[in-house]
Each structure stands twice: as structure tokens, then as C-alpha cells.
Amino acid sequence: MTAWVALVVVVLMLVAAVAVLRLRSFVAAVAATSVVGLGLTVLFVLLQAPDVAMTEAAVGAGLSGVILALALRRLGLWRIEETRGGREDA
């Protein structure tokens, strides 16, 4: 059972990693990066390393996501909504 859960988590992480590269929205890419970190946290729990899992959850999914989001805001790239024409407004 554990092997199947690990396989599903690894596939989810791969999909999220590819999504980071393919997404046009920087905000969505930051969210996908956090999904990769959370998947890695689950893998550490399955490998019975709770201390490493807690560190990965705090740093990989939490802190790095916040830092990337703040950097996007500071650079002026924080755009969530799109205009009617399908283009993001400037």
C-alpha cells in the first residue's frame, strides 16, 4: 500500500514540476512549486523521517512559497486576474 501512495505522490510531483515550467502565470507557478514541496514532505513521512518532513514542510512549502510570492509582488509581477481579451493587464 505504501508503494502505491509513494508512486501517486511522485507522479503528482512530476506533474507539478512540469507545470512550473509551462505555466504563464507566476502566481500559479509559485503554487505549483509549493505542491512539489508538499509532495516531498509526504515522501519523507512515508520513509519514516518525520524530522526531515517537518523541516521540508516549513521551508520547502511554507517559507519558500512566501518568499517567492513576496518577490513577485516586489517586482510587480503579481497578477492573478486576466482581462477580457485573454491577456494579462500591465
Steps between C-alpha positions, in 0.01 A plus 500: 500500500781742586663444162180603320466816705865584431446442128197729494691770689798477265274529194326801659839659566611443141180653364541802730866541400410498131217743575752740658684511169189525280275740691484859380377638830776552752256466789389158376864398458568592862201290607625206292842535662334469839322184380839348420620585852190349658541184294857471620374541855261208454783287360714574805212396725465175304874442545449543876705816531262734684768752597605547139134512395423781744802696381403451135143606572616815676769599252409331172129570490455779749792740512616471139146552373462814708840634391424435133158667531653803670765521229230494232318779676817704538583458130147594398425159347218413741200464266218262578218624279496516121326755281214414265725465197687214663810711560628594841481869568817697553 
